[in-house]
């Protein structure tokens, strides 16, 4: 994002990172989490779960900011995210 000026607290802001977990057997393949993810972290997978649906797959795990929107929108409670440990965040920022 391009700002017309740099915010005064830019150095103090810490962007959290998340780890997405998918409970594949609960998923019914509605695609809400894929469609409404603000960071485009998820994609449709080609594999089937035990119920015959295509669960989502994590395509860009380093873009997840742990917003929990996928949790809120999933009707089957089949997806959730957890905050990444501090060590993992520093490894992602090095890359």
BADOLO-424187 format. One record per residue: x negated, z, y negated of N, C-alpha, C, CB in turn; residue number from 1. Coordinates in steps of 0.001 Angstrom, whole numbers, plus 500000, padded with zeros to 6 digits. Atoms other than C-alpha are relative to their C-alpha. Glycine has a CB too. Example, Ala and Ser with C-alpha at 12.3 -4.5 7.8 and 13.67 -1.06 7.14 Angstrom:
// BADOLO-424187
nc1 = 499110; nc3 = 500000; nc2 = 501190; cac1 = 487700; cac3 = 507800; cac2 = 504500; cc1 = 499100; cc3 = 500000; cc2 = 498800; cbc1 = 500992; cbc3 = 501246; cbc2 = 499973; pos = 1
nc1 = 500820; nc3 = 499940; nc2 = 501190; cac1 = 486330; cac3 = 507140; cac2 = 501060; cc1 = 500770; cc3 = 500730; cc2 = 498910; cbc1 = 499586; cbc3 = 498585; cbc2 = 499538; pos = 2
***
This chain:
// BADOLO-424187
nc1 = 499157; nc3 = 500000; nc2 = 501163; cac1 = 500000; cac3 = 500000; cac2 = 500000; cc1 = 499107; cc3 = 500000; cc2 = 498767; cbc1 = 500962; cbc3 = 501211; cbc2 = 500006; pos = 1
nc1 = 500792; nc3 = 500086; nc2 = 501220; cac1 = 498672; cac3 = 499113; cac2 = 496567; cc1 = 500712; cc3 = 500763; cc2 = 498888; cbc1 = 499765; cbc3 = 498519; cbc2 = 499592; pos = 2
nc1 = 499462; nc3 = 499205; nc2 = 501098; cac1 = 499210; cac3 = 501600; cac2 = 493759; cc1 = 499513; cc3 = 499443; cc2 = 498674; cbc1 = 499597; cbc3 = 501480; cbc2 = 500144; pos = 3
nc1 = 500441; nc3 = 500428; nc2 = 501323; cac1 = 499062; cac3 = 500775; cac2 = 490062; cc1 = 498987; cc3 = 500980; cc2 = 499441; cbc1 = 501193; cbc3 = 499865; cbc2 = 499047; pos = 4
nc1 = 501041; nc3 = 499032; nc2 = 500315; cac1 = 496966; cac3 = 503932; cac2 = 489767; cc1 = 499752; cc3 = 500828; cc2 = 501255; cbc1 = 500403; cbc3 = 500909; cbc2 = 498779; pos = 5
nc1 = 500344; nc3 = 499186; nc2 = 498836; cac1 = 495243; cac3 = 506184; cac2 = 492265; cc1 = 500595; cc3 = 501385; cc2 = 499819; cbc1 = 498458; cbc3 = 500081; cbc2 = 500200; pos = 6
nc1 = 499448; nc3 = 498648; nc2 = 500122; cac1 = 497146; cac3 = 509426; cac2 = 492944; cc1 = 498883; cc3 = 501039; cc2 = 499884; cbc1 = 500899; cbc3 = 500323; cbc2 = 501207; pos = 7
nc1 = 501017; nc3 = 498977; nc2 = 500247; cac1 = 495286; cac3 = 512561; cac2 = 491850; cc1 = 499604; cc3 = 500769; cc2 = 501253; cbc1 = 500494; cbc3 = 500966; cbc2 = 498962; pos = 8
nc1 = 500284; nc3 = 499220; nc2 = 498796; cac1 = 495495; cac3 = 514210; cac2 = 495269; cc1 = 499667; cc3 = 499131; cc2 = 501215; cbc1 = 501180; cbc3 = 500880; cbc2 = 500322; pos = 9
nc1 = 500297; nc3 = 500921; nc2 = 498898; cac1 = 494307; cac3 = 511252; cac2 = 497372; cc1 = 499063; cc3 = 500618; cc2 = 501031; cbc1 = 499389; cbc3 = 498719; cbc2 = 499459; pos = 10
nc1 = 500962; nc3 = 499406; nc2 = 499064; cac1 = 491414; cac3 = 513195; cac2 = 498899; cc1 = 500602; cc3 = 501156; cc2 = 500794; cbc1 = 498773; cbc3 = 500485; cbc2 = 499246; pos = 11
nc1 = 499395; nc3 = 498839; nc2 = 499342; cac1 = 493675; cac3 = 516131; cac2 = 499832; cc1 = 501051; cc3 = 499623; cc2 = 501032; cbc1 = 500618; cbc3 = 500902; cbc2 = 498972; pos = 12
nc1 = 498931; nc3 = 500414; nc2 = 499100; cac1 = 496331; cac3 = 514148; cac2 = 501684; cc1 = 499425; cc3 = 499682; cc2 = 501373; cbc1 = 500752; cbc3 = 498780; cbc2 = 499433; pos = 13
nc1 = 500404; nc3 = 500249; nc2 = 498622; cac1 = 495922; cac3 = 514211; cac2 = 505445; cc1 = 501166; cc3 = 499324; cc2 = 500708; cbc1 = 499579; cbc3 = 501326; cbc2 = 500728; pos = 14
nc1 = 498957; nc3 = 500722; nc2 = 499271; cac1 = 497911; cac3 = 511619; cac2 = 507375; cc1 = 499924; cc3 = 500424; cc2 = 501455; cbc1 = 499840; cbc3 = 498443; cbc2 = 499853; pos = 15
nc1 = 500004; nc3 = 499543; nc2 = 498614; cac1 = 498931; cac3 = 513056; cac2 = 510715; cc1 = 500066; cc3 = 498811; cc2 = 500944; cbc1 = 501174; cbc3 = 500957; cbc2 = 500261; pos = 16
nc1 = 499965; nc3 = 501012; nc2 = 498944; cac1 = 498477; cac3 = 511033; cac2 = 513872; cc1 = 500812; cc3 = 500557; cc2 = 501152; cbc1 = 498560; cbc3 = 499600; cbc2 = 500467; pos = 17
nc1 = 499160; nc3 = 499563; nc2 = 498903; cac1 = 500802; cac3 = 511162; cac2 = 516835; cc1 = 499650; cc3 = 499305; cc2 = 501297; cbc1 = 501440; cbc3 = 499765; cbc2 = 499670; pos = 18
nc1 = 500127; nc3 = 500578; nc2 = 498666; cac1 = 500772; cac3 = 510497; cac2 = 520547; cc1 = 501416; cc3 = 499831; cc2 = 500539; cbc1 = 499113; cbc3 = 500905; cbc2 = 500956; pos = 19
nc1 = 498654; nc3 = 500303; nc2 = 499537; cac1 = 503911; cac3 = 508793; cac2 = 521855; cc1 = 500066; cc3 = 500172; cc2 = 501510; cbc1 = 500415; cbc3 = 498568; cbc2 = 499593; pos = 20
nc1 = 499753; nc3 = 499804; nc2 = 498576; cac1 = 505254; cac3 = 509890; cac2 = 525244; cc1 = 501360; cc3 = 499417; cc2 = 500341; cbc1 = 499926; cbc3 = 501506; cbc2 = 500387; pos = 21
nc1 = 498762; nc3 = 500646; nc2 = 499583; cac1 = 507905; cac3 = 507856; cac2 = 527048; cc1 = 500360; cc3 = 500496; cc2 = 501399; cbc1 = 499862; cbc3 = 498442; cbc2 = 499974; pos = 22
nc1 = 499486; nc3 = 499600; nc2 = 498696; cac1 = 509997; cac3 = 509266; cac2 = 529900; cc1 = 500754; cc3 = 498787; cc2 = 500537; cbc1 = 500931; cbc3 = 501297; cbc2 = 499912; pos = 23
nc1 = 499489; nc3 = 501309; nc2 = 499614; cac1 = 510571; cac3 = 505937; cac2 = 531597; cc1 = 501285; cc3 = 500064; cc2 = 500813; cbc1 = 498961; cbc3 = 499269; cbc2 = 500778; pos = 24
nc1 = 498805; nc3 = 499940; nc2 = 499157; cac1 = 513214; cac3 = 507060; cac2 = 534098; cc1 = 501266; cc3 = 500345; cc2 = 499219; cbc1 = 499799; cbc3 = 501014; cbc2 = 501097; pos = 25
nc1 = 498833; nc3 = 499717; nc2 = 500835; cac1 = 515523; cac3 = 508242; cac2 = 531300; cc1 = 500413; cc3 = 498792; cc2 = 499158; cbc1 = 499712; cbc3 = 501186; cbc2 = 499090; pos = 26
nc1 = 499775; nc3 = 501112; nc2 = 500918; cac1 = 515262; cac3 = 504989; cac2 = 529319; cc1 = 501019; cc3 = 499014; cc2 = 500561; cbc1 = 498685; cbc3 = 499283; cbc2 = 499707; pos = 27
nc1 = 499042; nc3 = 501032; nc2 = 499597; cac1 = 518143; cac3 = 502501; cac2 = 529410; cc1 = 499706; cc3 = 498670; cc2 = 499327; cbc1 = 501420; cbc3 = 500440; cbc2 = 499673; pos = 28
nc1 = 500436; nc3 = 501266; nc2 = 500567; cac1 = 516275; cac3 = 499784; cac2 = 527523; cc1 = 500769; cc3 = 499527; cc2 = 498788; cbc1 = 500073; cbc3 = 498975; cbc2 = 501021; pos = 29
nc1 = 499196; nc3 = 500406; nc2 = 501169; cac1 = 518383; cac3 = 499814; cac2 = 524346; cc1 = 499136; cc3 = 499352; cc2 = 498919; cbc1 = 500739; cbc3 = 501214; cbc2 = 499413; pos = 30
nc1 = 500905; nc3 = 500595; nc2 = 500970; cac1 = 515345; cac3 = 498951; cac2 = 522182; cc1 = 500066; cc3 = 500577; cc2 = 498607; cbc1 = 500259; cbc3 = 498580; cbc2 = 499922; pos = 31
nc1 = 499912; nc3 = 499395; nc2 = 501335; cac1 = 516277; cac3 = 501197; cac2 = 519253; cc1 = 498641; cc3 = 500481; cc2 = 499514; cbc1 = 500987; cbc3 = 501166; cbc2 = 500008; pos = 32
nc1 = 501309; nc3 = 499471; nc2 = 500400; cac1 = 512853; cac3 = 502832; cac2 = 519245; cc1 = 499054; cc3 = 498872; cc2 = 499592; cbc1 = 499380; cbc3 = 500821; cbc2 = 501145; pos = 33
nc1 = 500852; nc3 = 501149; nc2 = 500317; cac1 = 511146; cac3 = 499430; cac2 = 519194; cc1 = 500417; cc3 = 499400; cc2 = 498659; cbc1 = 500077; cbc3 = 498928; cbc2 = 501122; pos = 34
nc1 = 499473; nc3 = 500666; nc2 = 501186; cac1 = 513375; cac3 = 497980; cac2 = 516502; cc1 = 499794; cc3 = 500803; cc2 = 498720; cbc1 = 501463; cbc3 = 499724; cbc2 = 500185; pos = 35
nc1 = 500001; nc3 = 499184; nc2 = 501209; cac1 = 513328; cac3 = 500913; cac2 = 514094; cc1 = 498714; cc3 = 500789; cc2 = 499757; cbc1 = 501134; cbc3 = 500943; cbc2 = 500056; pos = 36
nc1 = 501279; nc3 = 499322; nc2 = 500240; cac1 = 509738; cac3 = 502178; cac2 = 514417; cc1 = 499406; cc3 = 499484; cc2 = 498690; cbc1 = 499004; cbc3 = 499771; cbc2 = 501192; pos = 37
nc1 = 500501; nc3 = 500460; nc2 = 501300; cac1 = 508394; cac3 = 502086; cac2 = 510842; cc1 = 498579; cc3 = 499466; cc2 = 500036; cbc1 = 500070; cbc3 = 501116; cbc2 = 499017; pos = 38
nc1 = 501393; nc3 = 500445; nc2 = 499925; cac1 = 504823; cac3 = 501424; cac2 = 511997; cc1 = 499756; cc3 = 498946; cc2 = 501076; cbc1 = 499107; cbc3 = 501179; cbc2 = 500251; pos = 39
nc1 = 500096; nc3 = 501033; nc2 = 498967; cac1 = 505527; cac3 = 498876; cac2 = 514799; cc1 = 499035; cc3 = 500425; cc2 = 501123; cbc1 = 499534; cbc3 = 498666; cbc2 = 499376; pos = 40
nc1 = 500864; nc3 = 499438; nc2 = 498963; cac1 = 503892; cac3 = 501079; cac2 = 517440; cc1 = 500427; cc3 = 499558; cc2 = 501400; cbc1 = 500003; cbc3 = 501523; cbc2 = 499916; pos = 41
nc1 = 499459; nc3 = 500274; nc2 = 498668; cac1 = 506143; cac3 = 500101; cac2 = 520372; cc1 = 500331; cc3 = 498526; cc2 = 500198; cbc1 = 501240; cbc3 = 500836; cbc2 = 500238; pos = 42
nc1 = 499580; nc3 = 501342; nc2 = 499632; cac1 = 506946; cac3 = 496881; cac2 = 522210; cc1 = 500752; cc3 = 500059; cc2 = 501317; cbc1 = 498789; cbc3 = 499045; cbc2 = 500100; pos = 43
nc1 = 499279; nc3 = 500071; nc2 = 498728; cac1 = 509175; cac3 = 495832; cac2 = 525103; cc1 = 499003; cc3 = 499711; cc2 = 501114; cbc1 = 501116; cbc3 = 498911; cbc2 = 499957; pos = 44
nc1 = 500910; nc3 = 500214; nc2 = 498885; cac1 = 507442; cac3 = 495994; cac2 = 528450; cc1 = 500647; cc3 = 499073; cc2 = 501023; cbc1 = 499608; cbc3 = 501341; cbc2 = 500651; pos = 45
nc1 = 499504; nc3 = 500889; nc2 = 498956; cac1 = 507783; cac3 = 493632; cac2 = 531391; cc1 = 500349; cc3 = 500718; cc2 = 501291; cbc1 = 498988; cbc3 = 498946; cbc2 = 500283; pos = 46
nc1 = 499743; nc3 = 499255; nc2 = 498763; cac1 = 508053; cac3 = 496355; cac2 = 534014; cc1 = 501395; cc3 = 500627; cc2 = 499965; cbc1 = 498924; cbc3 = 501096; cbc2 = 500210; pos = 47
nc1 = 498690; nc3 = 499375; nc2 = 499863; cac1 = 511233; cac3 = 498011; cac2 = 535282; cc1 = 499835; cc3 = 501474; cc2 = 500338; cbc1 = 500839; cbc3 = 499286; cbc2 = 501080; pos = 48
nc1 = 499996; nc3 = 498601; nc2 = 499585; cac1 = 512017; cac3 = 501714; cac2 = 535583; cc1 = 500875; cc3 = 500133; cc2 = 501254; cbc1 = 500518; cbc3 = 500931; cbc2 = 498845; pos = 49
nc1 = 499246; nc3 = 499793; nc2 = 498762; cac1 = 513886; cac3 = 503264; cac2 = 538536; cc1 = 501468; cc3 = 499607; cc2 = 499869; cbc1 = 499902; cbc3 = 501447; cbc2 = 500425; pos = 50
nc1 = 498601; nc3 = 500381; nc2 = 500232; cac1 = 517257; cac3 = 502396; cac2 = 536933; cc1 = 500155; cc3 = 498504; cc2 = 499749; cbc1 = 500564; cbc3 = 500776; cbc2 = 498819; pos = 51
nc1 = 499945; nc3 = 501444; nc2 = 500173; cac1 = 516364; cac3 = 498729; cac2 = 536473; cc1 = 499913; cc3 = 499516; cc2 = 498572; cbc1 = 501230; cbc3 = 499497; cbc2 = 500587; pos = 52
nc1 = 500118; nc3 = 500365; nc2 = 501405; cac1 = 515771; cac3 = 498747; cac2 = 532719; cc1 = 498537; cc3 = 499828; cc2 = 499611; cbc1 = 500665; cbc3 = 501056; cbc2 = 499114; pos = 53
nc1 = 501348; nc3 = 500177; nc2 = 500544; cac1 = 512735; cac3 = 497693; cac2 = 530694; cc1 = 499726; cc3 = 501097; cc2 = 498975; cbc1 = 499836; cbc3 = 498588; cbc2 = 499354; pos = 54
nc1 = 500336; nc3 = 498967; nc2 = 500989; cac1 = 511299; cac3 = 500811; cac2 = 529004; cc1 = 499002; cc3 = 499448; cc2 = 498983; cbc1 = 499419; cbc3 = 501261; cbc2 = 500696; pos = 55
nc1 = 500988; nc3 = 500454; nc2 = 500983; cac1 = 509191; cac3 = 500444; cac2 = 525850; cc1 = 498584; cc3 = 500344; cc2 = 500447; cbc1 = 500283; cbc3 = 500626; cbc2 = 498627; pos = 56
nc1 = 501412; nc3 = 499719; nc2 = 499757; cac1 = 505419; cac3 = 500403; cac2 = 525927; cc1 = 499331; cc3 = 500215; cc2 = 498647; cbc1 = 499308; cbc3 = 498835; cbc2 = 500802; pos = 57
nc1 = 500746; nc3 = 499733; nc2 = 501230; cac1 = 502985; cac3 = 501702; cac2 = 523332; cc1 = 498970; cc3 = 498888; cc2 = 499836; cbc1 = 499312; cbc3 = 501419; cbc2 = 500033; pos = 58
nc1 = 500931; nc3 = 501113; nc2 = 500190; cac1 = 501167; cac3 = 498680; cac2 = 521902; cc1 = 498885; cc3 = 500330; cc2 = 499014; cbc1 = 500749; cbc3 = 498779; cbc2 = 499522; pos = 59
nc1 = 501011; nc3 = 499633; nc2 = 500989; cac1 = 499310; cac3 = 500255; cac2 = 518951; cc1 = 500027; cc3 = 501517; cc2 = 499787; cbc1 = 500239; cbc3 = 499247; cbc2 = 498655; pos = 60
nc1 = 499894; nc3 = 498538; nc2 = 500093; cac1 = 498862; cac3 = 504000; cac2 = 519562; cc1 = 499333; cc3 = 500603; cc2 = 498772; cbc1 = 499407; cbc3 = 500618; cbc2 = 501217; pos = 61
nc1 = 500703; nc3 = 499436; nc2 = 501163; cac1 = 496495; cac3 = 504509; cac2 = 516627; cc1 = 500805; cc3 = 499897; cc2 = 498708; cbc1 = 498672; cbc3 = 499302; cbc2 = 499815; pos = 62
nc1 = 499176; nc3 = 500120; nc2 = 501200; cac1 = 499230; cac3 = 503523; cac2 = 514124; cc1 = 501082; cc3 = 501068; cc2 = 499895; cbc1 = 500636; cbc3 = 498650; cbc2 = 499964; pos = 63
nc1 = 498945; nc3 = 498990; nc2 = 500002; cac1 = 501605; cac3 = 506351; cac2 = 515069; cc1 = 499648; cc3 = 501128; cc2 = 499022; cbc1 = 500215; cbc3 = 500566; cbc2 = 501427; pos = 64
nc1 = 500204; nc3 = 498937; nc2 = 500975; cac1 = 501994; cac3 = 508848; cac2 = 512209; cc1 = 500849; cc3 = 501230; cc2 = 500315; cbc1 = 500318; cbc3 = 499493; cbc2 = 498603; pos = 65
nc1 = 499248; nc3 = 498840; nc2 = 499522; cac1 = 504115; cac3 = 511318; cac2 = 514198; cc1 = 501226; cc3 = 500291; cc2 = 499133; cbc1 = 499097; cbc3 = 501223; cbc2 = 500039; pos = 66
nc1 = 498826; nc3 = 499836; nc2 = 500863; cac1 = 507258; cac3 = 510728; cac2 = 512137; cc1 = 501223; cc3 = 500488; cc2 = 500781; cbc1 = 500326; cbc3 = 498679; cbc2 = 499304; pos = 67
nc1 = 498919; nc3 = 499559; nc2 = 499111; cac1 = 509534; cac3 = 511585; cac2 = 515110; cc1 = 501270; cc3 = 499166; cc2 = 499870; cbc1 = 500325; cbc3 = 501442; cbc2 = 499724; pos = 68
nc1 = 498804; nc3 = 500822; nc2 = 500147; cac1 = 511924; cac3 = 508777; cac2 = 514205; cc1 = 500462; cc3 = 499455; cc2 = 501340; cbc1 = 499741; cbc3 = 498854; cbc2 = 499033; pos = 69
nc1 = 499619; nc3 = 500491; nc2 = 498673; cac1 = 511830; cac3 = 507416; cac2 = 517754; cc1 = 500791; cc3 = 501062; cc2 = 500760; cbc1 = 498749; cbc3 = 499590; cbc2 = 500805; pos = 70
nc1 = 499258; nc3 = 498906; nc2 = 499360; cac1 = 512990; cac3 = 510834; cac2 = 518985; cc1 = 501415; cc3 = 500089; cc2 = 499457; cbc1 = 499277; cbc3 = 501335; cbc2 = 499793; pos = 71
nc1 = 498702; nc3 = 499838; nc2 = 500638; cac1 = 515840; cac3 = 510981; cac2 = 516502; cc1 = 500963; cc3 = 498877; cc2 = 500355; cbc1 = 499832; cbc3 = 500071; cbc2 = 498506; pos = 72
nc1 = 499125; nc3 = 501151; nc2 = 499788; cac1 = 517166; cac3 = 507512; cac2 = 517279; cc1 = 500287; cc3 = 499733; cc2 = 501476; cbc1 = 499385; cbc3 = 498772; cbc2 = 499378; pos = 73
nc1 = 499817; nc3 = 500263; nc2 = 498563; cac1 = 516862; cac3 = 507537; cac2 = 521097; cc1 = 501252; cc3 = 500719; cc2 = 500516; cbc1 = 498746; cbc3 = 500454; cbc2 = 500805; pos = 74
nc1 = 498778; nc3 = 499361; nc2 = 499501; cac1 = 520324; cac3 = 508152; cac2 = 522635; cc1 = 499814; cc3 = 500735; cc2 = 501317; cbc1 = 501072; cbc3 = 498972; cbc2 = 500164; pos = 75
nc1 = 500225; nc3 = 499403; nc2 = 498681; cac1 = 518826; cac3 = 509220; cac2 = 525975; cc1 = 498878; cc3 = 501031; cc2 = 500023; cbc1 = 499693; cbc3 = 498920; cbc2 = 500992; pos = 76
nc1 = 501104; nc3 = 499036; nc2 = 500085; cac1 = 516042; cac3 = 511553; cac2 = 524764; cc1 = 498844; cc3 = 499600; cc2 = 500919; cbc1 = 500494; cbc3 = 501414; cbc2 = 500361; pos = 77
nc1 = 501010; nc3 = 500535; nc2 = 499089; cac1 = 513567; cac3 = 509334; cac2 = 526592; cc1 = 498639; cc3 = 499815; cc2 = 499348; cbc1 = 500465; cbc3 = 498690; cbc2 = 500556; pos = 78
nc1 = 501265; nc3 = 500211; nc2 = 500700; cac1 = 510812; cac3 = 509287; cac2 = 523969; cc1 = 499765; cc3 = 501151; cc2 = 499029; cbc1 = 499998; cbc3 = 498638; cbc2 = 499250; pos = 79
nc1 = 500360; nc3 = 498969; nc2 = 500976; cac1 = 508969; cac3 = 511860; cac2 = 521896; cc1 = 498547; cc3 = 499810; cc2 = 499605; cbc1 = 500236; cbc3 = 501430; cbc2 = 500572; pos = 80
nc1 = 501389; nc3 = 500074; nc2 = 500438; cac1 = 505750; cac3 = 512204; cac2 = 519954; cc1 = 499487; cc3 = 501400; cc2 = 499701; cbc1 = 499857; cbc3 = 499089; cbc2 = 498758; pos = 81
nc1 = 500678; nc3 = 498738; nc2 = 500279; cac1 = 503302; cac3 = 515049; cac2 = 519611; cc1 = 498850; cc3 = 499729; cc2 = 499052; cbc1 = 499496; cbc3 = 500677; cbc2 = 501308; pos = 82
nc1 = 501119; nc3 = 500159; nc2 = 500923; cac1 = 500698; cac3 = 515617; cac2 = 516946; cc1 = 498700; cc3 = 499912; cc2 = 500793; cbc1 = 499947; cbc3 = 501174; cbc2 = 498984; pos = 83
nc1 = 501275; nc3 = 500191; nc2 = 499329; cac1 = 497303; cac3 = 514377; cac2 = 518037; cc1 = 499057; cc3 = 501140; cc2 = 499636; cbc1 = 499381; cbc3 = 498635; cbc2 = 499627; pos = 84
nc1 = 500983; nc3 = 498955; nc2 = 500323; cac1 = 494546; cac3 = 516996; cac2 = 518301; cc1 = 499026; cc3 = 499527; cc2 = 498918; cbc1 = 499220; cbc3 = 500413; cbc2 = 501264; pos = 85
nc1 = 500908; nc3 = 500321; nc2 = 501114; cac1 = 492098; cac3 = 517133; cac2 = 515375; cc1 = 498799; cc3 = 499180; cc2 = 500463; cbc1 = 499516; cbc3 = 501285; cbc2 = 499327; pos = 86
nc1 = 501142; nc3 = 500745; nc2 = 499478; cac1 = 489257; cac3 = 515838; cac2 = 517556; cc1 = 500355; cc3 = 498532; cc2 = 500188; cbc1 = 499525; cbc3 = 500603; cbc2 = 501326; pos = 87
nc1 = 499581; nc3 = 501383; nc2 = 499790; cac1 = 491229; cac3 = 512723; cac2 = 518445; cc1 = 500185; cc3 = 499281; cc2 = 498674; cbc1 = 501296; cbc3 = 499950; cbc2 = 500811; pos = 88
nc1 = 499810; nc3 = 500597; nc2 = 501321; cac1 = 492094; cac3 = 512101; cac2 = 514784; cc1 = 498653; cc3 = 499574; cc2 = 499422; cbc1 = 500709; cbc3 = 500993; cbc2 = 499046; pos = 89
nc1 = 501308; nc3 = 500357; nc2 = 500532; cac1 = 488409; cac3 = 512155; cac2 = 513820; cc1 = 499406; cc3 = 498825; cc2 = 500757; cbc1 = 499057; cbc3 = 501194; cbc2 = 500061; pos = 90
nc1 = 500496; nc3 = 501140; nc2 = 499236; cac1 = 487600; cac3 = 509721; cac2 = 516650; cc1 = 500695; cc3 = 498719; cc2 = 499557; cbc1 = 500208; cbc3 = 500227; cbc2 = 501505; pos = 91
nc1 = 499269; nc3 = 501180; nc2 = 500453; cac1 = 490324; cac3 = 507320; cac2 = 515454; cc1 = 499532; cc3 = 499546; cc2 = 498629; cbc1 = 501492; cbc3 = 500283; cbc2 = 499968; pos = 92
nc1 = 500438; nc3 = 500372; nc2 = 501335; cac1 = 489065; cac3 = 507437; cac2 = 511876; cc1 = 498601; cc3 = 499385; cc2 = 500008; cbc1 = 500027; cbc3 = 501211; cbc2 = 499091; pos = 93
nc1 = 501343; nc3 = 500571; nc2 = 499889; cac1 = 485524; cac3 = 506548; cac2 = 513004; cc1 = 500090; cc3 = 498526; cc2 = 500369; cbc1 = 499160; cbc3 = 500768; cbc2 = 501048; pos = 94
nc1 = 499885; nc3 = 501376; nc2 = 499513; cac1 = 486704; cac3 = 503337; cac2 = 514688; cc1 = 500408; cc3 = 499078; cc2 = 498960; cbc1 = 500942; cbc3 = 499903; cbc2 = 501104; pos = 95
***
